[in-house]
Each structure stands twice: as structure tokens, then as C-alpha cells.
Amino acid sequence: MDFTLKVWRQKDAKTKGHFETYKVTNISPDTSFLEMMDILNDQLIREGNDPVAINKGCKSSGPVAFDHDCREGICGTCSLYINGRAHGPDNEITTCQLHMRRFNDGDTITVEPWRSAAMPVIKDLIVNRNAFDQILQAGGYISVSTGGVPDANSILIPKEKADESMDAAACIGCGACVATCKNGSAMLFISSRVSSLALLPQGRVEAANRVKAMVDKMDELGFGACTNTRACEMECPKHVSVSHIARLNREFLLAKLKD
Amino acid sequence: MSEKLISKVPEGPLSQKWTEHKAHIKVVSPANKRKLEIIVIGTGLGGASAAASLGELGYNVKVFCISDSPRRAHSIAAQGGINAAKNYPNDNDSVYRLFYDTIKGGDYRSREANVYRLAEVSNLIIDQCVAQGVPFAREYSGMLDNRSFGGAQVSRTFYARGQTGQQLLLGAYAALNRQIHLGNVKSYTRHEMLDLVLINGEAKGIIARNLVTGEIERHGAHAVVLASGGYGNVFFLSTNAMNSNGSAAWQCYKKGAYFANPCFAQIHPTCIPVHGEQQSKLTLMSESLRNDGRIWVPKKLEDVKRLRNKEIAPSQIPEEDRDYYLERRYPAYGNLVPRDVASRAAKERCDAGYGVNETGLAVFLDFKSAIDRLGEHVIAERYGNLFQMYEKIMDVNPYKEPMMIYPAIHYTMGGLWVDYNLQTTIPGLYAIGEANFSDHGGNRLGASALMQGLADGYFILPYTIGDYLASRIQVPKTDINDPAFVEAENNVKKRVDKLLSINGTQTVDFYHKQLGHIMWEYVGMARNESGLKKAIEKIRALREQFWHDVKVPGTGSELNQELEKALKLADFMEIGELMALDALDRKESCGGHFREEMQTEDGETLRDDNNFMYVSAWEYKGDGIEPHLHKEFLNYEFVKPSTRNYKD
């Protein structure tokens, strides 16, 4: 298969970005999207200092920088806006799980980084998601140290609660929810942690402080508020439900009422 | 035995060794811990749990990871579960049985005392993770659920759907985040360790590259903990993450840490088969699937032909024409034989011409009987995300047609040599998790990697490192202007500049693929003397070509992913050679290491305990000079090594 790619190029955080157009040919339909990007990069490295490419108006002739790691949909490293959708046209997958058979031969594909003020571009398609770490550092845990804890089966947890907690905990921290939200809100991300822990007896003890600390940090870092458009849930590769945002709101309200 | 290879295994009965050892090693007072600095490399289960626990104890910790967040470490991708000897299902499990299964599964090439300790602390891990809020699977009673894994006849595996590694890592990462918030741990993301710094023979710090700015930084400490994972990506195609690498461990080797059992690499039987040359990595299908999936190939070659030509669907082949070869060959364990056994059995069938896809390198993993017995909803609940993952990659619905699988490189049992305290041959340098060699011998059992990472990080290293640091409480902060730091930094800069200046004709990936082909062909599932010798020659030639012809674009003072890859590959080129050298030395078949010259009549591994019951520990002697082999002889005091038998 052959494709035309319009790829966002940006030297670093301070430089203004632009689109470059490239062609890739002979791509197998079984090739994954990121493998196709590898092939593009291979091509760009080989042409690297080729004056012809530069004369053709190619401003950034080096390989395209993009984040990726596990390539099996769990580490949350890969990102990308593909044809205007986070993680591409399919639901419930990450970019690394997208395969070229999903496109038509000859398609033009637009590839952009996440767009969010709280997650600025570092280079080309790589953004800085450090804000997510900061939110979790503010309180996304149970304050237990290593050792001295009770036997695992001394804490009974109804199966439905454990299952729902696991549903919430499936979040991979990729940032698609923020990137797709018109408000740039991180509510789905935060709710996954808040809800997962709030559903468990071990997590209840600090539930009020946790939710307040995390929401405060989110506000401080410049994420927007939630206006219930549910775009985040649509684009979440793990399909974390907005019902967890509802639980987050409930937890937050109760915590504030007690203040 | 070399004077440096002192295992420090304590005397006494097996079950008392760790207790006695803990009682006698030194501890550091809280006031003194505040004066001591520790560097932790890596944030997988080992690194994150160690950094968090050391921070809780009051040490000043700096933790480094190559990803944009500690949560991305490849432990996140572990699917099936974590073992512990809780005996919750009342199926007669015990610490001893977990220990015994692990020693046997490792084909008697690991240290008894280390493995017993691992089994001993396994139960604490489950308690700890539950306290952290890890949402393990539960029964309707509210109690924890268990399932079975390969190499065991009991159900001792705790799990969180098919995302156990993710949930355990999020637990350790949360503990780490708490320590970062409290200021006890400082986190350096997008940083890569490129050298270890020794002062007077002791590990005193590292040289790291800031992957965003390209700046080369010096970081000092009183001790360094390596938790940088394994080197499986030497094969190019593996189930490891793209950025997983052996460089941090390799740089330690080059600074004097012995590298143990490099040839012990695990080939996982259930991975999605290779589709072609454009492929960048292989995806694992969890071993837990072998609880309910049955592995088979057709009995008749004409059915194989029709499958390959896509004239029939696998589900159309009648029961009587299917060869459930694991159940046939190993009736006692059936589909749940250990990974090395299952991988070789798949290769045997495919070599005999029964491979079921176009390349002839695939077998079926079939869920039909389980779906008939339990219903589709039960299977979906147990493995839903794995089935979804499979369908996305292969475009086949595994509820309807069997999965196609084939073995692939997954894990490396070899790693830096460590003593009972997890200290390497360099004082002050510790290695934990997959980065060390200690617990899995020639083959790791499923659901034991998570167990080992967390055992080392939560419950072993935080104790043993105190024994070393207790005598260093008067030692001032490491001076990063020491000539040793300047020299190490200059060497790193030279290496970076050299790679950037070659400006050859081929990309890093081109060379990595070549290396992968050599490794898979000669140092893969079946090895022999002439092949290994050929591999060494070919790797040397390839390395020569790489250093003259690789093309690394861009500069060192920017985010440069090609440079990162080139640095890693330069080390893989050397690791690959050491693996082949080690495999050549070990003229026996053992666990994942199968020497074709050494097999029984029915193709099983033939161990040679008289000549090879040792850990090979390689000492670096300089570039282009053959490394020196030291041997740590294994002394089986409590278990009598026998031929592994999974048949009856």
C-alpha cells in the first residue's frame, strides 16, 4: 500500500511548528502504524543530507521524533492525533495497535501531536506529560509504607467492587482524554485513580484528602474543567467510563462539604 | 572459584537462613540514613519498589528512568499474574513447594538459598499490594482468586485480569509518587545511564544523558542500585518494549561487575507469530491462556497444506485429526508444561512440517473446549483484553477460530552476578529484578518475574543494602568533580561523538535486524558448537561494519532517538557475542539453553551436572580481549537435582 503523510514537525518547545508532506510506498497491510512511521524514518535518514530533498522544500529532513515503547497497547507511551482523532480511527486501541489495513491504499494521513496547553510539545510528535505524574504525586496513592500490613485476605472486597475498581484502574496515562477534550480537562485521568481507590475499603481512609489534593493540582497545572461532552470516554483506548468522573465529583463534593 | 565470587549464603537450615541473616546484618540509624544517598536505575517493579522502600526508610534517593514517566517501565506489560505460596485454595501449596517448583523449573542452575528466600517473601508481596489498593481478581466471597501457571500443579497465581503487571507497577509507582511528594526521592525521567563511576573500586555514581536536552550529567551517591531489566532485545524481535536494553548492566560489566549466565534467555511459547520484515516487535499472549487453551497442530500433512492455502478454517478440522502434542507428550502437566518445554515442542512440530501458517512457523492455541464447558462470557471475563489484543493484530476472532502462536524471546535469566545480598562484584553496586541472574536458573517459571522484582525491591534490598552502608555513615557526599567522574563523562562524550561522526550508509535498525537474525539463527532455541562459533565470527564482522558504516543523524545536544538507539545497539553487539561465548562453554542442555549435541532420544534436554553445575560469571578484560570465565559451583544441600519430568 502507498500513503501520503502530512506530519507535524517542530524542532523544540520554543520553535514554531509546521506540516511536512512525505510519501511512503510498499507498506504491507499487516504493518502497524508505528512500523509505518519506522519505515518513514528509515527513508528520511537515508535521504538525510540529500540536497534534492531540501531543494524540494523539505525543511526538517531528519527522522520524525515520536514516543513509543511497549507496542502492545499497555505502557501508554504512544500518542498521536491521526486524521483528527486521538490514537487514530478505531475505538479502544492505542496508536501502536493500529494497523495499516485500517486505511485505503493511496490515503493521505495527517499525523499530529497531542494538543493541550498542559502538555506542550517537546519535539515533533512528542509532548511533555509530566503534569500527569505531578497530579498523582499530589495524592494518588494509599499512604502505606512497605511492611507491617495485614494478611491480604483479611480485607474482604465484594467481587463487583473489585471489578469496578479494576475497570477504573485500566487507565494507561496516555493523555488521549486531555488531548481530545475541548476544555483540555484531565478529569477522566484523575477519576480513574480516585474512583479505583475510593471503591476499595483500603482507599476509603484517605479518600477525601486524596480527591481534594488531586483536583487542586489539576487546576494549578492549567487543565480545564469538565463539561460532560464525554469525548474523553469515546477516545480512551481502555474505555474508562465517565461514570468514574461522576464518582470523582461525588467524592469531591462530599469532601468539600466536610471542610 | 574466584575470590570475588563469594555468594555469602548464610549457614544453617534452609528455612532459617534469611531470618538468621537478617538478624546479623548491620542496620543504619534513621539519623544516619538521612546523610546517605542512593541512586536507583530503572522504575519497573524492582526499581520502583526499591526506590519507594528506600525513601520510606529515610535514605536520599535519586531514581532514573528512560521513559517520560516511571509508570511506563516494561513491567507494565506483564499480563498473567504473580505467584505466592499463600495456599488460599487449600491445594497443598507451601513455601517449600514454591521453592521446589522454581528450582526445578530453573533446571537446577540457581542458588537454593536465594530461591528459598524468594518463596519465603512471596506472601508478603501479596499483602503489600492489597494494602496499596491493587485490584486483584476476587471470588464472590470477597476473597482473592487464584489461577494456575506453567510448571506448577497448584493454583498459586494472583492476577488482575490480563493486566497484572500494570496493576502491580501502578502500586509500586504510587508508593514511589508518595516518596517523591514527601521529598525523599527525586525522580529523573527521560534520563539514560551511560556509565557507572567507580572511586577506589566502589560504585559512587553514574553518568546520565538527559534525553530531552542531550546534556551529559554527573550524579554521585553512596551506592548504586541497578534495576534496568533484561537484554532480550539483542534479538531485535522480542516481546520486550522497544526501548528495553542491556546498556546500563553492560556498562557495569565493563567497569568490573561480572556478568552471569548470559546465554540463559527465555523463549516464550505463546507469542503472535512473525508476519514479515517490516515488523518491529512481537506481542506476547499470556501464559495464563494455557489454563483454558489447548495447543495443537493437525495430524495430517494434507490438512496443514489446506490450512496454509486457506482452503479450510482450523475449526473445520475434526477432533480426531488434531494432535494435542503437549497433552500427548506430557500427560501430567499437559498444556501447562514450563515455557522452555512448550517452546521446544512447538519448534519440533513446525520443523516436522506441521506449522499452520504460510511461514510454517505457527501452532494453534484453541479455546473451543473451554468455551463449550464454561461459556463465552467466562472466557471473556478471564482473558477479554488478550482476545481483543489478538483480534486487533491478527484480524481473527479468537472466540471463533483458534489463535496462532509461536515462540519468541521474552526474558533473560542471565544478568549481573550478585551475592546473597544482591551486591555485584563491585562494592556498592547492587542489581535487582531481571537485571541480576540469581533466582531463575536456566528457565523462569511464569508469574515469577513480578514476584522476584517486588521481592528484591520491597523486602530484600532495603535490608541488605544497610549492611553495606552502615560502615559508610562517615563517608561524605560523593564529589562529582572527582577525576573519576571527569574521565567517565569524557568517555561517554567520546562514544556519542564517534557514533555521530561515522555518517555511513545504513541505519541503526538495519544493523539491529542483522544482529537479530544472527542471534535467532545460531543463539536461539537450538544451539550447536559450529553454529555458535559462526555466530561469534558474524557478530564481530557486523560490529566492525556498524562502527564504520552506521548513519546516526542529528546532534548530541538535542532529543535524538536515533542516537539513543545507536548507543544501545553498540552494547547489544557486544552482549550478543558474550551470549554466544557462554552458550559455547556450556556443553549441556539446560532450561532454555538447548545444545543440540546434548539431548535424549526423545528430544528432551540432557543436563550434565558433573561438569556444568555452575554459574558462569564473566569478567571483562578489555575490548577485543576474551573475557575471563569464573565459576560459582552450585551446592545443592537440600534438593537432589533430578531429571525434570513433566510426563508423569
HADDOCK unambig.tbl for C-alpha pairs under 7 A between the chains (distance, minus, plus):
assign (segid A and resid 31 and name CA) (segid B and resid 278 and name CA) 6.53 0.50 0.50
assign (segid A and resid 31 and name CA) (segid B and resid 279 and name CA) 6.67 0.50 0.50
assign (segid A and resid 35 and name CA) (segid B and resid 278 and name CA) 6.70 0.50 0.50
assign (segid A and resid 35 and name CA) (segid B and resid 279 and name CA) 6.57 0.50 0.50
assign (segid A and resid 35 and name CA) (segid B and resid 280 and name CA) 6.25 0.50 0.50
assign (segid A and resid 42 and name CA) (segid B and resid 507 and name CA) 6.73 0.50 0.50
assign (segid A and resid 45 and name CA) (segid B and resid 553 and name CA) 6.67 0.50 0.50
assign (segid A and resid 62 and name CA) (segid B and resid 553 and name CA) 6.68 0.50 0.50
assign (segid A and resid 65 and name CA) (segid B and resid 561 and name CA) 6.89 0.50 0.50
assign (segid A and resid 69 and name CA) (segid B and resid 241 and name CA) 5.15 0.50 0.50
assign (segid A and resid 69 and name CA) (segid B and resid 242 and name CA) 4.92 0.50 0.50
assign (segid A and resid 69 and name CA) (segid B and resid 243 and name CA) 5.81 0.50 0.50
assign (segid A and resid 70 and name CA) (segid B and resid 74 and name CA) 6.83 0.50 0.50
assign (segid A and resid 70 and name CA) (segid B and resid 240 and name CA) 6.92 0.50 0.50
assign (segid A and resid 70 and name CA) (segid B and resid 241 and name CA) 3.95 0.50 0.50
assign (segid A and resid 70 and name CA) (segid B and resid 242 and name CA) 6.01 0.50 0.50
assign (segid A and resid 71 and name CA) (segid B and resid 241 and name CA) 6.72 0.50 0.50
assign (segid A and resid 72 and name CA) (segid B and resid 283 and name CA) 6.38 0.50 0.50
assign (segid A and resid 74 and name CA) (segid B and resid 76 and name CA) 6.82 0.50 0.50
assign (segid A and resid 74 and name CA) (segid B and resid 77 and name CA) 5.99 0.50 0.50
assign (segid A and resid 75 and name CA) (segid B and resid 72 and name CA) 4.94 0.50 0.50
assign (segid A and resid 75 and name CA) (segid B and resid 76 and name CA) 6.09 0.50 0.50
assign (segid A and resid 75 and name CA) (segid B and resid 77 and name CA) 6.75 0.50 0.50
assign (segid A and resid 76 and name CA) (segid B and resid 72 and name CA) 6.82 0.50 0.50
assign (segid A and resid 77 and name CA) (segid B and resid 72 and name CA) 6.72 0.50 0.50
assign (segid A and resid 97 and name CA) (segid B and resid 392 and name CA) 6.63 0.50 0.50
assign (segid A and resid 97 and name CA) (segid B and resid 393 and name CA) 6.77 0.50 0.50
assign (segid A and resid 133 and name CA) (segid B and resid 69 and name CA) 6.90 0.50 0.50
assign (segid A and resid 136 and name CA) (segid B and resid 177 and name CA) 6.75 0.50 0.50
assign (segid A and resid 137 and name CA) (segid B and resid 177 and name CA) 4.59 0.50 0.50
assign (segid A and resid 137 and name CA) (segid B and resid 178 and name CA) 5.86 0.50 0.50
assign (segid A and resid 137 and name CA) (segid B and resid 180 and name CA) 6.75 0.50 0.50
assign (segid A and resid 137 and name CA) (segid B and resid 181 and name CA) 5.44 0.50 0.50
assign (segid A and resid 138 and name CA) (segid B and resid 181 and name CA) 6.43 0.50 0.50
assign (segid A and resid 140 and name CA) (segid B and resid 174 and name CA) 6.58 0.50 0.50
assign (segid A and resid 141 and name CA) (segid B and resid 174 and name CA) 5.17 0.50 0.50
assign (segid A and resid 141 and name CA) (segid B and resid 175 and name CA) 6.79 0.50 0.50
assign (segid A and resid 141 and name CA) (segid B and resid 178 and name CA) 6.88 0.50 0.50
assign (segid A and resid 142 and name CA) (segid B and resid 132 and name CA) 5.67 0.50 0.50
assign (segid A and resid 144 and name CA) (segid B and resid 132 and name CA) 6.49 0.50 0.50
assign (segid A and resid 145 and name CA) (segid B and resid 56 and name CA) 6.59 0.50 0.50
assign (segid A and resid 146 and name CA) (segid B and resid 53 and name CA) 6.06 0.50 0.50
assign (segid A and resid 146 and name CA) (segid B and resid 128 and name CA) 6.74 0.50 0.50
assign (segid A and resid 146 and name CA) (segid B and resid 458 and name CA) 6.44 0.50 0.50
assign (segid A and resid 147 and name CA) (segid B and resid 128 and name CA) 6.78 0.50 0.50
assign (segid A and resid 149 and name CA) (segid B and resid 127 and name CA) 6.43 0.50 0.50
assign (segid A and resid 149 and name CA) (segid B and resid 128 and name CA) 6.30 0.50 0.50
assign (segid A and resid 149 and name CA) (segid B and resid 131 and name CA) 6.60 0.50 0.50
assign (segid A and resid 150 and name CA) (segid B and resid 127 and name CA) 6.41 0.50 0.50
assign (segid A and resid 151 and name CA) (segid B and resid 127 and name CA) 5.30 0.50 0.50
assign (segid A and resid 152 and name CA) (segid B and resid 126 and name CA) 6.28 0.50 0.50
assign (segid A and resid 152 and name CA) (segid B and resid 127 and name CA) 4.34 0.50 0.50
assign (segid A and resid 152 and name CA) (segid B and resid 130 and name CA) 5.85 0.50 0.50
assign (segid A and resid 153 and name CA) (segid B and resid 143 and name CA) 5.77 0.50 0.50
assign (segid A and resid 153 and name CA) (segid B and resid 144 and name CA) 6.54 0.50 0.50
assign (segid A and resid 156 and name CA) (segid B and resid 142 and name CA) 4.70 0.50 0.50
assign (segid A and resid 156 and name CA) (segid B and resid 143 and name CA) 5.79 0.50 0.50
assign (segid A and resid 157 and name CA) (segid B and resid 142 and name CA) 4.49 0.50 0.50
assign (segid A and resid 157 and name CA) (segid B and resid 143 and name CA) 6.96 0.50 0.50
assign (segid A and resid 158 and name CA) (segid B and resid 140 and name CA) 6.45 0.50 0.50
assign (segid A and resid 158 and name CA) (segid B and resid 141 and name CA) 6.84 0.50 0.50
assign (segid A and resid 158 and name CA) (segid B and resid 142 and name CA) 4.55 0.50 0.50
assign (segid A and resid 159 and name CA) (segid B and resid 138 and name CA) 5.37 0.50 0.50
assign (segid A and resid 159 and name CA) (segid B and resid 139 and name CA) 6.00 0.50 0.50
assign (segid A and resid 159 and name CA) (segid B and resid 140 and name CA) 5.29 0.50 0.50
assign (segid A and resid 159 and name CA) (segid B and resid 142 and name CA) 5.69 0.50 0.50
assign (segid A and resid 162 and name CA) (segid B and resid 135 and name CA) 5.68 0.50 0.50
assign (segid A and resid 162 and name CA) (segid B and resid 137 and name CA) 6.89 0.50 0.50
assign (segid A and resid 162 and name CA) (segid B and resid 138 and name CA) 6.87 0.50 0.50
assign (segid A and resid 165 and name CA) (segid B and resid 135 and name CA) 6.25 0.50 0.50
assign (segid A and resid 166 and name CA) (segid B and resid 135 and name CA) 5.48 0.50 0.50
assign (segid A and resid 197 and name CA) (segid B and resid 133 and name CA) 6.25 0.50 0.50
assign (segid A and resid 200 and name CA) (segid B and resid 133 and name CA) 6.97 0.50 0.50
assign (segid A and resid 202 and name CA) (segid B and resid 131 and name CA) 6.37 0.50 0.50
assign (segid A and resid 202 and name CA) (segid B and resid 133 and name CA) 6.35 0.50 0.50
assign (segid A and resid 203 and name CA) (segid B and resid 133 and name CA) 6.57 0.50 0.50
